[in-house]
Amino acid sequence: MRKRYAVIGLGGRGFGMFARPLVEEYADVAEVVAFCDVNRHRMNLANRMLGTSIATYTDAAAMIAEARPDAVAIATVDRTHHTYIIQALEAGCEVITEKPMTTTAENVRAILDAERRTGGKVKVSFNARYGPPEEELKRQLNAGVIGSLVSVVFA
């Protein structure tokens, strides 16, 4: 049985880290049942780019209630993560959020309280952009080893 996912936040990171891989690479085990974003254009664009007609919402609580996902992936503006995390936990959903989980100690305490109350857990994804291999690649590119860069896709 496939797990039902909703993605909140369809900017570059939400699309690239969550929506696209779930639809294109993990369709055998995952079904994306809803997108939520404050910008309908981003959700429509995501559907066009993926060739899907996934339900779209601008209200996360309504989306969770109507679409009933098993898991919610959150990739909104950092300062809003905690709101969506708590809503999803309280609805009984698994939660995956991009880093940072939240931006204040008060919000961390609210999330930990929601985990205790609901028995749910939050997973925080980490998109590694810096480290020894990336730094060496940057040095090589800056040294012109392959010539002038015109375009880069880092997947």
Secondary structure as a PSIPRED ss2 file (coil, helix, strand):
# PSIPRED VFORMAT (PSIPRED V4.0)

   1 M C   1.000  0.000  0.000
   2 R C   1.000  0.000  0.000
   3 K E   0.000  0.000  1.000
   4 R E   0.000  0.000  1.000
   5 Y E   0.000  0.000  1.000
   6 A E   0.000  0.000  1.000
   7 V E   0.000  0.000  1.000
   8 I E   0.000  0.000  1.000
   9 G C   1.000  0.000  0.000
  10 L C   1.000  0.000  0.000
  11 G C   1.000  0.000  0.000
  12 G H   0.000  1.000  0.000
  13 R H   0.000  1.000  0.000
  14 G H   0.000  1.000  0.000
  15 F H   0.000  1.000  0.000
  16 G H   0.000  1.000  0.000
  17 M H   0.000  1.000  0.000
  18 F H   0.000  1.000  0.000
  19 A H   0.000  1.000  0.000
  20 R H   0.000  1.000  0.000
  21 P H   0.000  1.000  0.000
  22 L H   0.000  1.000  0.000
  23 V H   0.000  1.000  0.000
  24 E H   0.000  1.000  0.000
  25 E C   1.000  0.000  0.000
  26 Y C   1.000  0.000  0.000
  27 A C   1.000  0.000  0.000
  28 D C   1.000  0.000  0.000
  29 V C   1.000  0.000  0.000
  30 A E   0.000  0.000  1.000
  31 E E   0.000  0.000  1.000
  32 V E   0.000  0.000  1.000
  33 V E   0.000  0.000  1.000
  34 A E   0.000  0.000  1.000
  35 F E   0.000  0.000  1.000
  36 C E   0.000  0.000  1.000
  37 D C   1.000  0.000  0.000
  38 V C   1.000  0.000  0.000
  39 N C   1.000  0.000  0.000
  40 R H   0.000  1.000  0.000
  41 H H   0.000  1.000  0.000
  42 R H   0.000  1.000  0.000
  43 M H   0.000  1.000  0.000
  44 N H   0.000  1.000  0.000
  45 L H   0.000  1.000  0.000
  46 A H   0.000  1.000  0.000
  47 N H   0.000  1.000  0.000
  48 R H   0.000  1.000  0.000
  49 M H   0.000  1.000  0.000
  50 L H   0.000  1.000  0.000
  51 G C   1.000  0.000  0.000
  52 T C   1.000  0.000  0.000
  53 S C   1.000  0.000  0.000
  54 I C   1.000  0.000  0.000
  55 A E   0.000  0.000  1.000
  56 T E   0.000  0.000  1.000
  57 Y E   0.000  0.000  1.000
  58 T C   1.000  0.000  0.000
  59 D C   1.000  0.000  0.000
  60 A H   0.000  1.000  0.000
  61 A H   0.000  1.000  0.000
  62 A H   0.000  1.000  0.000
  63 M H   0.000  1.000  0.000
  64 I H   0.000  1.000  0.000
  65 A H   0.000  1.000  0.000
  66 E H   0.000  1.000  0.000
  67 A H   0.000  1.000  0.000
  68 R C   1.000  0.000  0.000
  69 P C   1.000  0.000  0.000
  70 D C   1.000  0.000  0.000
  71 A E   0.000  0.000  1.000
  72 V E   0.000  0.000  1.000
  73 A E   0.000  0.000  1.000
  74 I E   0.000  0.000  1.000
  75 A C   1.000  0.000  0.000
  76 T C   1.000  0.000  0.000
  77 V C   1.000  0.000  0.000
  78 D H   0.000  1.000  0.000
  79 R H   0.000  1.000  0.000
  80 T H   0.000  1.000  0.000
  81 H H   0.000  1.000  0.000
  82 H H   0.000  1.000  0.000
  83 T H   0.000  1.000  0.000
  84 Y H   0.000  1.000  0.000
  85 I H   0.000  1.000  0.000
  86 I H   0.000  1.000  0.000
  87 Q H   0.000  1.000  0.000
  88 A H   0.000  1.000  0.000
  89 L H   0.000  1.000  0.000
  90 E H   0.000  1.000  0.000
  91 A C   1.000  0.000  0.000
  92 G C   1.000  0.000  0.000
  93 C C   1.000  0.000  0.000
  94 E E   0.000  0.000  1.000
  95 V E   0.000  0.000  1.000
  96 I E   0.000  0.000  1.000
  97 T E   0.000  0.000  1.000
  98 E E   0.000  0.000  1.000
  99 K C   1.000  0.000  0.000
 100 P C   1.000  0.000  0.000
 101 M C   1.000  0.000  0.000
 102 T C   1.000  0.000  0.000
 103 T C   1.000  0.000  0.000
 104 T C   1.000  0.000  0.000
 105 A H   0.000  1.000  0.000
 106 E H   0.000  1.000  0.000
 107 N H   0.000  1.000  0.000
 108 V H   0.000  1.000  0.000
 109 R H   0.000  1.000  0.000
 110 A H   0.000  1.000  0.000
 111 I H   0.000  1.000  0.000
 112 L H   0.000  1.000  0.000
 113 D H   0.000  1.000  0.000
 114 A H   0.000  1.000  0.000
 115 E H   0.000  1.000  0.000
 116 R H   0.000  1.000  0.000
 117 R H   0.000  1.000  0.000
 118 T H   0.000  1.000  0.000
 119 G C   1.000  0.000  0.000
 120 G C   1.000  0.000  0.000
 121 K C   1.000  0.000  0.000
 122 V E   0.000  0.000  1.000
 123 K E   0.000  0.000  1.000
 124 V E   0.000  0.000  1.000
 125 S E   0.000  0.000  1.000
 126 F C   1.000  0.000  0.000
 127 N C   1.000  0.000  0.000
 128 A C   1.000  0.000  0.000
 129 R C   1.000  0.000  0.000
 130 Y C   1.000  0.000  0.000
 131 G C   1.000  0.000  0.000
 132 P H   0.000  1.000  0.000
 133 P H   0.000  1.000  0.000
 134 E H   0.000  1.000  0.000
 135 E H   0.000  1.000  0.000
 136 E H   0.000  1.000  0.000
 137 L H   0.000  1.000  0.000
 138 K H   0.000  1.000  0.000
 139 R H   0.000  1.000  0.000
 140 Q H   0.000  1.000  0.000
 141 L H   0.000  1.000  0.000
 142 N H   0.000  1.000  0.000
 143 A C   1.000  0.000  0.000
 144 G C   1.000  0.000  0.000
 145 V C   1.000  0.000  0.000
 146 I C   1.000  0.000  0.000
 147 G C   1.000  0.000  0.000
 148 S C   1.000  0.000  0.000
 149 L C   1.000  0.000  0.000
 150 V C   1.000  0.000  0.000
 151 S C   1.000  0.000  0.000
 152 V C   1.000  0.000  0.000
 153 V C   1.000  0.000  0.000
 154 F C   1.000  0.000  0.000
 155 A C   1.000  0.000  0.000
